[in-house]
Structures are given as structure tokens and as C-alpha cells.
């Protein structure tokens, strides 16, 4: 079957949308960057949590890049805010303070 279920907010129940429809193409285009950002946040969080095990200070450049990326991800995309930015930001700030 070449269809996907989308919950479009204003509808009470999920609806079926053909994956080849313009509506599905638009939705996928909006969701793909959010999915990548959420994945990057997860990877960053895991790296921060693994840092004490490595017993090495985090590179300043890595912390600076992570801080910039989180600031970018905190801005709404496709009317969606990623809630995962806050806890990863707190972890990153603590990691930066430790030096």
C-alpha cells in the first residue's frame, strides 16, 4: 500500500494520504528537517551524558557549535517547537561550566 497516516491537527482522527499527493509531499518536506534536528539533539544528549565516562573535557569548539545548533532548533519550524532542546541545552551548559 502506498499511503501514510497523517494526523493533521484540525481533524479528530488520522486520515489516509497518498504518499505521492502534493499534500503528503509538503508534509514530508516540513517534517524531514524536524526529524533530523530531533536526531541530532538525541545524539548530542548521549554524547554529553557519556562525557563523564570518558573523563575528558569537552572541546570548546564542540560546545560552541552545540550551543549555536540548539539556539537554531529552539526557533519554531513548521509551527513546531522541539521540546527536547531545553534538557539538552541544560546539559550542554553544565558541561561548558565544568571545563
C-alpha positions as CSV (number, residue, x, y, z in Angstrom):
1,X,0.0,0.0,0.0
2,X,1.4,3.4,-1.0
3,X,-0.2,5.6,1.6
4,X,0.6,7.1,5.0
5,X,-1.5,8.1,8.0
6,X,-1.3,11.8,8.9
7,X,-2.8,13.5,11.9
8,X,-3.3,17.0,10.7
9,X,-4.4,18.6,13.9
10,X,-7.7,20.1,12.9
11,X,-9.0,16.6,12.2
12,X,-10.3,14.5,15.0
13,X,-8.8,11.3,13.7
14,X,-5.9,10.4,11.4
15,X,-6.5,10.5,7.7
16,X,-5.0,8.5,4.9
17,X,-3.0,10.5,2.4
18,X,-1.3,9.1,-0.7
19,X,2.5,9.4,-0.4
20,X,2.6,10.8,-3.9
21,X,0.0,13.5,-3.3
22,X,1.1,17.2,-3.1
23,X,-0.2,17.3,0.5
24,X,2.0,14.4,1.6
25,X,5.0,15.9,-0.3
26,X,4.5,19.2,1.5
27,X,4.1,17.5,4.9
28,X,7.2,15.3,4.4
29,X,9.2,18.4,3.4
30,X,8.2,20.1,6.6
31,X,8.8,17.1,8.8
32,X,12.2,16.0,7.4
33,X,14.3,18.9,9.0
34,X,12.5,18.4,12.3
35,X,13.3,14.7,12.3
36,X,17.0,15.5,11.6
37,X,17.1,18.1,14.3
38,X,15.5,15.7,16.9
39,X,18.0,13.0,15.9
40,X,20.9,15.5,16.3
41,X,19.6,16.5,19.7
42,X,19.4,12.9,20.8
43,X,23.0,12.3,19.6
44,X,24.2,15.5,21.4
45,X,22.5,14.5,24.6
46,X,24.0,11.0,24.5
47,X,27.5,12.4,23.9
48,X,27.1,14.8,26.8
49,X,25.9,12.1,29.2
50,X,28.8,9.8,28.1
51,X,31.3,12.6,28.7
52,X,31.9,11.9,32.4
53,X,32.7,8.3,31.5
54,X,35.4,9.5,29.1
55,X,36.8,11.8,31.8
56,X,37.9,14.2,29.1
57,X,36.8,17.9,29.0
58,X,34.6,18.7,26.1
59,X,36.2,20.6,23.3
60,X,35.2,24.3,23.4
61,X,34.5,24.3,19.7
62,X,32.1,21.4,20.1
63,X,30.3,23.1,22.9
64,X,30.1,26.4,20.9
65,X,28.7,24.5,17.9
66,X,26.2,22.7,20.0
67,X,25.0,25.9,21.6
68,X,24.5,27.5,18.2
69,X,22.6,24.5,16.9
70,X,20.3,24.4,19.9
71,X,19.6,28.1,19.5
72,X,18.7,27.5,15.9
73,X,16.5,24.5,16.8
74,X,14.7,26.5,19.5
75,X,13.1,28.6,16.8
76,X,9.7,27.2,15.5
77,X,9.9,25.2,12.3
78,X,6.6,24.4,10.5
79,X,4.8,25.7,13.6
80,X,6.5,23.1,15.8
81,X,8.8,23.6,18.8
82,X,11.2,20.8,19.7
83,X,10.7,20.3,23.5
84,X,14.0,18.3,23.6
85,X,16.1,21.4,23.1
86,X,15.6,22.5,26.8
87,X,17.1,19.5,28.5
88,X,19.9,19.1,26.1
89,X,20.7,22.9,26.4
90,X,20.8,22.5,30.2
91,X,23.2,19.5,29.9
92,X,25.4,21.4,27.4
93,X,25.5,24.5,29.7
94,X,26.6,22.3,32.7
95,X,29.2,20.6,30.5
96,X,30.6,24.0,29.5
97,X,30.8,25.2,33.1
98,X,32.8,22.1,34.2
99,X,35.8,22.7,31.9
